[in-house]
Each structure stands twice: as structure tokens, then as C-alpha cells.
Amino acid sequence: MNGGFALLLTLVTLTLVKATPIVYAALGGVLSERAGVINIGLEGMMAIGAFAAVVASNVSGSAIVGLLAGIAAGALFGFILGLAATKFKVDQIVAGTGINLIASGAAAYGLVLIFNQPGASPQVNALGNGYWVLVVFALVCTLGISWLLYRTPWGLRVRACGENPGAVKSAGLDPLRLRLIAVVCSGALAGLGGAFLSIGEVNLYSDGMTAGRGFIALAAVIFGRWTPWGATGAAIFFGFFEALQFVLQGRVAWLPSDAMQALPYLAALFALGGLIGKVRAPASDGVPY
């Protein structure tokens, strides 16, 4: 095989793998923000999803059970954030930040409590090559969520919640309930992204393994203009730069490894910097009702 083609194939493959957890979290962010709730807690939901997946896989011996546990843990933290943002009207940024701190802390404490070893869990059963199903499923989710948001009455109501929840209330619907459901779904998707990291790409959980992907997903939501396909495209764009650092390592001696690791974050920074003032968020995004 030609060396250049092999390198390109490696880059494309790595891009898809690295983008997948960001795609799931970004889709969750789109759902939540189109309903009017800013989900700053995506990073924490990914972390708790990754940890829960490892614990369940370790206990049950099944990676599928681990995957479901990761989704459930993310949904639970989504429910907590949704409840705080709707019923108790807590500032959404503060609530999301709290979710990040609690989830990361719970996972770190859980490592000691359950596995009696800080820093990282023991190796567990992972999905193996089955994680490619999740790579493809991320695109299926993009298609499905796009259809839900733009082709169904439920999607119309969710989008209306993000623009004018008062109008939704006038139509006899409960905007708070719609927002809560959207945030729970958002958490489930972020948890799935976290589970992909811990029992898909590798077979263990380690502190800090989400490495800011939840925040990059938030950037993808904005870069993608709050649309499922836009967010997925942005996530693949950021995934490309994450993959690029692996491809370049050992090939570009003059570029420090720290600079390579910063590539996806720099890409997110420049992408958002170029969009300031050029995009419009849903009118009631982040506004309590």
C-alpha cells in the first residue's frame, strides 16, 4: 500500500474514532440548548458515564451492560441538571458547573471506594472492535435527532421552548416538562460518549480521561449553529485535529508534543473566535421560565 494513502487512511480512521464521543456530547448539547437549557455539565456527564460503564462492565462482565450503565448515569445527571434548571430555577451555568465538579469528584472517589486504587480502574471487558458500531451509530443519531427536531411535533415544541416558552405554555403544553426531557436525553447522549471513551477506545477509566471533550462539544454546538448536522460536522472537525496529533507524533520533530496535544483546543478557540457576533443562539437559551 502506498505510504501516503496509508497515512491518509489512518488519519480518516482516527478522525472518526476521536470525533465520536464529541459527536454524542454535541448532539446532547443541541437537544438541551434548543429546549432553552445551557448544558455546561456535558463534561461531567461524560466523566460519570465513562466511570459507570467501567463499574458495570466489571461487575457484570458484559461491555453491553456497561454501555447501558453509562447511558443511564449520564441521564441521571441530566435529570439533576434539568430539575435544577426548571423546577428550582438555579442559574444554569452554576448548576452545570456543579454537575461537572460533582461528577468528576464522584468518579474519583468511586475509584478508591470500589476498586481501592486511585487514578485509574483495573482493566474491564470492553467492546473491542464492536466500538465501530457506535461510530456508525453516532451518524444514525445525528440523522434521527435532526428528524425529531425538524419533522415531528415534539421537535417543534422543543424548539419553541428554546425560542419562546411562553408561547408553548399558551398552547396548553408544559415547557418545563419538555425542557426536562430534553436535558435528560442530553445527559444520556453525553453518558454514551463517555462510555465510548472508557469501554470503547480503551478498557478502563482514569481520572481526567474526558480531557475537556465536553467543553469541545459545547464549542461544536455553537460552531454548528445549534443544528444536529452542524454540530456533528464541527465535532468531526475537532476530531480531525485530535487525530492529527497522533499522526504527526514522531513525524514532525520540530513541533513540541505539548503543542500537538493542544491542537483540538486551539482549533475550538479559533473556530469560536471567528464566529463571535455571527451566530444567534435560541432566543430563550439559558433563560429560566
N, C-alpha and C positions, 0 to 999 in steps of 0.2 A: 504494500500500500504506500502511495506517495506520502512523504513525510508531512508536507503542507496540508494535504487532505486529512491525514490522521489527526493533526493538531487542531484543524477546524472542527472535525467531528468530536474531539474531546471537549472543545470549548462549547459547542452546542449542547452536548450531553450534560456537562457540568452546569451550564446556564439553566437548563430545565430543572435539574435537581435542586440547585441553590435557590431558584425562584419559587419553587413550590410552597414552602412554608410561608413565604411572604405573600403569595397569591391568596392562600386561605385566610390569613390575618387581614389582608387588604379588603377581601370580599366582606369579611365581618365588619370592617370599618365602614364600608359603603352602606351596608344594611343599617347599621346603627345611626350613622350620620344622616342618611336620607330620612330616617324617622325623627331626627332632631336631637339625638344624644351623641355628644362627642365621646368617643371611646378611647381615652388616653390609656386605659388599662390593658390594651392589647398585649403589651409586653409581658405583664404579669399573668395574663390568661394563657399565653403561650408557655410560660415557665411552669405554671401549675399543671397544664395539660401534658407537658413533657414528663414531669415528675410522676403524675398519676398513672400515666401509661407504663412507666417502668415498674412502679409498685405492683400494678395489677398483673403485668406480664410475669413478674417474679412470683407472685402468689399463685396465679392460675397456671402458669407455664404456657399460656397462649398469647401470642402477639395480637391476635384479633381482639381478645378481651382487653388487652392493654390499650388498643386503639380506641375502643368504645369508652374505656375509663377516661382517657384523655379528653375525648369529646364531652363527656358528662362533667368532668371537673371544670372545663372552660365554660360550659353552660351554667354551672352553679355560680361561678364568679361573675358571669354575665348577668345572672338573676340578681345578685347582690348589687352590682352597679346599677342595673335597671331600677331596682327598688329604691336605691338611694336617690337616683335622678328623677324619679316620677313621684313616688308616694311621699318621700321625705324632702324632696326639692333641695338636696345638697348640691352645692356647686359641682358641676360635672368634672371640671379639671381637678378639683381637690379629691373628689371621690375616685376618679381614675388613678390619680397618683397614689391614693391609699391602697387601691387594688394592687398596684404594682409592688408596693412595699410589703403588703401582707402576703401576697402570693410567693414572692421571692423568699421572704423570711420563712414561710410555712414549708417551702420545699427544702430550704437549707436545714431547718430544724428536723424535718421528716427524715432526711438522710441519716442524721445521728440517731433519731428515735427508732427508725425501722431497720436500718442497715448497720447501725453502730459504727459508721465511718463518715466523717465529714468530707466535703469536697466533691465526692463522686460516688455513685452507687456501684454495686457489683454488676457484671455483665448479665443481661437477661435475654430471653428469647426475643428476637427481632423479626421484622417482616421479610428480611432477606431481599431477594430480587423482586418480591411482591410489592416493594415500595413503588415500583414503576406504575402499579395500578393507581396509586394515589397521585402520581404525577399527571396521569391522564385524567383522573377524576377531578383534579383542580380545574381543568378546562371545561369539563362537563358541568361543574358547579358554576363556573362563570356563565355558561350558556343558560343554565337553569335559573340562576338568580336574575339574570337580565330578563328572562321571560317572565319571572314572577313580578319584577318591579314594573315592567312596561306593558305587559299583556294580560294582567289579571286584576280584578277589583281590589284584591288585598294589596297588591303593589301600589295601585293608585292611592289607596288610603294611607299606606306607609309614607309615600312621597308627599302626600298632603300634610301629614303630621310634621314633616320637616319644613314645610313652607308656611302653613297656617293651621295650627292645631285647633284654633277656634272654629274654623270652617268645618273641620271634621266633627267637632262637638255639635255644631248646628245641624249636621246631617244625621244626628242621633247615634253617632258612634262614640266609642271611648278612646280618645287619643292616647291616654296614659297606658291603657292596656296594649294598644298597638305598639307603642314605644317600648314597653317592657318585653314583648315578644321579640321585637327586632333586636334588642340588646342581648337577649338570651341566645338567639341564633348567632349573633355576632361572636359571643363568647364561645359557643360550640365550635365555630369555624376556627377561631384562634387556638382553641384547645387541640383541634385536629392538626393545625400547623405545628404546634409544639410536639405533639405525639410523633409527627413525621420526623422531627429532629432526633428524638430520643430512641425510637424503636424502628425508624426507617433508615436514616442515614448512618446511624451508629446503633449500639445496643446497650446504652447506659445513659444515666442522667448525671450531668456535672453542673456545679454552680456556675451561673453566668453563660450557659450554653446558648441561650437565645440571642445573646450578644447584640442587643438593640434592634433585632429584626421587627419587633412590634412597632417601634418608632419609625423604622423604614417603611413599614406597611402603612402607617399614618401618612407619611410623605407620598406614598403611592396613591392613596385615596385622593389627595389634593392634586397631585400631578395628573391623575386620571380623571379629574373633574367630576368626582363623585359618581362615576358610572362603573359597572362591573367590568366591561371590556377595557375601559381606560385604565382602571386600577390594575387589572391583570397585565396589560401591556407595560405599565410602569414597573410592576413587580419583576417582570422578565427583564426589563432594562436594568434594574438594580441588581438582579441575579446575575446578569452578564458581567457586571463589574466585580461581583464576588467571585465568579468563576475565573475571571481574568487573572486575579491574583494567584490562583493555583497554577494556571498555565504559565504565567510569567516567572514563577519562582524557579531559580536555577538557570533561567534563560537570559534574564536582564540583570547582570551583576551590579550595574551602577545604581539601580533603584533599591533603596533600603526595604527590608521586609515589612517594617512598620508602615511605610508609605503604601506598600501593596495592600496591606490589611485595611488601610483607610479608604481604599478606592470606592467601595459602595457608599460609604458615608459622605465622601466628598461629592459623589455623583448626586446623592439625595440633596445635599446642600445647594449645589449649583442649579439643580433642577427646580427646587423651590424658589431660589433666589430669582430665577428668570421668570417665575410665574406671579410674583408678588404684584398685586394690583390688576392682574389679568384674568383672574378666575372669580367666580361668585359661588359661595357656599350656599346650601339651602338656607332660606331666609330665617328660619327658626332653629337652625343648628346651634345647639348649646344654650338655647333659651328655655328656662323652665316653664312648665304650663300648669 
